[in-house]
Structure formats: structure tokens, C-alpha cells
Amino acid sequence: MLGSALKAAAGLSTMPPAFVYFDLGNVLALFDRERSIRQVAAVSGADERAVAAVVLDAAMQRNLESGQIDWNRFHAEFVRRTGTDVAAGTLAAAASDMFRLNVPILPVVAALRRMGIPLGILSNTCEPHWRHLEASGYAVLSRSFREVVLSHEVLAVKPDRGIYEIAAARAGVAADRIFFCDDLPAHVEAARAAGWDAEVFVSAPALAEQLARRGLNVGL
């Protein structure tokens, strides 16, 4: 474990994090976008390429995740662009059933909880995806995190600065005492620009090492 002088030289705070935020997708839960597209194509009768054109539309995705449009509006646009008549609930179920828990990260979460470190989730996501995860019975999502900051609820998305300000206010600690991990480098850079300590998530062992360098030895 690094001493105070080495931490300072490495550009790390000499104080351990007082709050840890985790991204959701590809950090706490892995997802398979291709599976989602195949399932939506199956229930709607649309060609997979037509489904992908809507589902992967960056503007549509941002509007949905930022809360600018709700699922009913997304559904209406999907039906219009694909020429299908799939029900909104059926579409949501097919699109959302693409997640599986990232099991290797569970010991990291458990160790931080034993240390008494408050935890949070900071995620760009939409209502159907979050509802699906809540209904999946993953106890870690319902019991381990004091704060859950979801883009569609707070009407802001990463990497916009506003969502980090909201999350920091909820954490209730100084920005430089927040540690955050996300699989997307742009989101990590935005967190650092907001004054947070952040790292790109690669694997649970790598995260354990990043936390150990900051004085939180999770024992992996």
C-alpha cells in the first residue's frame, strides 16, 4: 500500500475515498446489445438491421437516457420507423433482457461495505432497463448502494457535468473524496474534470488494486 508521499507523487489523494460510485453497465452488470437486438427483432417481426438502426441511434438513445423522451415515445418512434405493431411492454421486455451480473465484482462491493464506505450507482440508463434489473432479484443492486443516480431520473447524462454535480451533492462529501469507476474513458475524464478521483474499469482485480493504492484494501 502506498505511503502518503508516494500517493501524492502519483497524483492521488492522501486521504482514502469517503464515497465510491460504480457505473452500472459493463461494471456491475454486463450486457449484450446484440442479444437485445435479436430479441426485439423476434418479438416485433422487424429485420435485425432495422431494429439496430433505431436501438443504436445515438440521438434516440441519449434522449431516452436523459429523460427527454419516455418509453412510450420511444416505442412510438420504433413502431413508426420499423412499420411494426409490437406492444410497448413486449418491446421493453425484449430490449431489456440482456443483462447478467458481473459476479467477480461482488467481493469488491462486499469488502467496501464491510469497511463502512458508502456506495452509489451512477448510470446512464432508461426506465425499462433499470426496472428489469430491479426485477431480476440481484440483491446487490437493492441492498448495497446508498445512492442510485440514474440519468433518466435526474434528466442529465454522463459525460455532462451536471450529472456529476447531482451525484456529488447526494454523496455529501468533497468532490476529491469521491472515487468512481466507469468502463468508458470519456465518463472517467468528465468525473476527473468535476474534481473526482476516477479510473477506467477493466476488471475486478484491477479495481481492487486501484482501491488499494488509495488506502482501501479489499483483499483481492
N, C-alpha and C positions, 0 to 999 in steps of 0.2 A: 504494500500500500504506500502511496507517495506521501512524503512529508510535506509540510506547509511550503517550504522553499521550492521543492520540486513541482508542487501543484501550481504555484504562482508562475514558475518558469514555463510550464506547459499551457498557461493561459486559463487554468481552471480556478474556480473559487476555492479559497482556503477553508470555507465552511461547506459541510455536506448539504446536498439538496434538502429543502424543507417540504417540497411537494414534487411529485412525479406524475407527469401526464404521459399517457400512451395514446398513439394513434390506434385506430380500430382495424381498418382493412390492411391485410398483409403484415400486421404486427400482432394484435390479439386474436384476430380471426383471418384465416386465409380465404381467398375467394377465387373462383374460376369463372371468368367472364364468358368464356366460350360455352361452358355448360349452361349458363343463363340464356345465351342466345339460342342454343339448340332447344331448350325447353320452351322458350317463348315462341319459337317457330312451330314447335309441335302443337301447342295449345291454340295458336292463332291461325295456323294454316298458311302463314306467310313464308316466303323464301327467306333462308337464313341471311342472305345478303341484304334483303330489305329490312329485316329486323336489326341487323348490325348498324345499318345506316341511321336508324333512329336511336337505338340504345347507346351507340358510341358517338352520337352528335355532341360535340363539346359544349355548344351553347345550350342545348337542351339539358344536358347533364348538370351544367352549372346552375341553370335556372331552377332545376328541381332540387338540387342540394342546397341552394341558397334560400329556398323557400319562396322564390319569386313566382313559382307555379306549384300547385299541389298535384297529387297523383291523378286526380280526376282530369285535370287539364293535360297532363302528360298522356294519359290514356286516350283522351280525345284526339290528340295530335298523332299518336301512334295509329289509331284506327283510321284516321284520315290519310296518313301517308302510306299505309300498307294495304288499304282497301279491305280491312277485315272487320269483324264484329265481335271480337273476343271481349268478354266481360272484364270490367276493371279489376275485380278481385282475383279472377283467374290469371290475368296478366301479372298482377303484383306477386302472386304466389310463385309463378313460374320464373319471374325475373329475380326473385329474392332467394330462391333455394339454391344458392351457390356457395355458401359459407361452410367452413369447418374450423373448429377451434385450433389455434396454434398451440398444441399441447406442450412443447418444450419451454414456452414462456411462463407456464403456470408456476413452476418453482420460484421464478424471479418475483412474480406478483406476491406469492405467499410469503417469501422472505421479507419483502418490504413491509408487508402488513404486520408481520411479527415484530419488526423494528419500530412499528408505530408511525411509519411515514404515510401521510395521507396521499391517496392516489386519485387520479382522474382519467377520463377518456376525453380526447379532443379529436373529433372526426368530421370529415366531410361525408355526409350520408343523407339518405332520404328516408321518409317515414316508413315505407314498406320494408326496406332493408332492416331498419332498426327494430321494427315490430317483429319481423321474422326471427331475428337474433334473440330478442327477449323471449319469444315463444319456444325457442329451441331447448330450453332447460339448462343453459350454460350458467351454472351458479356463480362462476367467477364474474360474469357481467352484472349480475344483480346484487352481489354482496360485497364486492371488493373495492368499489370505486365510490369515493365520497362525492365527486363532481362528475357529471356527464354533460359535456358541451358538444351539442350536435348542430351542425351547420344549418339544417333546415329549421331548427327551432329558434336559433339566435339570429337568423337572417344574415349570416356572414359566413364566408368560406375561406379556408386556407388557400393561398398564402396571403390573403388580405390582412392588414394589420389589425383590423377591428376585432376579428375573432380571437386573436391572442390577448388583446386588451380585456375582452369579456372573460376569457379563461383565467387570466391573471387576477382579475378582481374576485372571481369565485374562489380561487386558491387562497387568497387572503395573505399572501406572503410577498416579499420583494421579488421583482422580476428575476433578479440574478440568483435567487434561491429555488427557482423552478427548473427542473430537468425534464426534457421532452425527447421522445424518440418517435421517428416517423420514417417510413420507407422511402419517401420522396425527398430528394435533396432540396428542392425549391421550398418545401414546407419547413425544413430544418433551417435553411438560411433565413427565412422570414421570422422564425422564432428567435434566432440569434439577433436579428435586427431589432426585435422588440425587447432585447435585453435578457432573454432567457439563455440558459445553458442547454444545448440540444445536440443530438447526434443522429446520424442516419442509422436506421435499424437494418441490420444484416442477418443477425441470428441471436438466439437467446444467450449462448456463451459469450458472444461479442458484447452484448448489452451488459451482461454480468461484469465483464472486465471494465467497461466504461463506468459503471456504477462504483466498482471497487476503487478506481482511480479517484473517485470523488468522496471516498470515505464510507461508502455503503457496500459492505461485503456480504453478498447474498449467498455465498458458499458454493457456487458452481465452479 
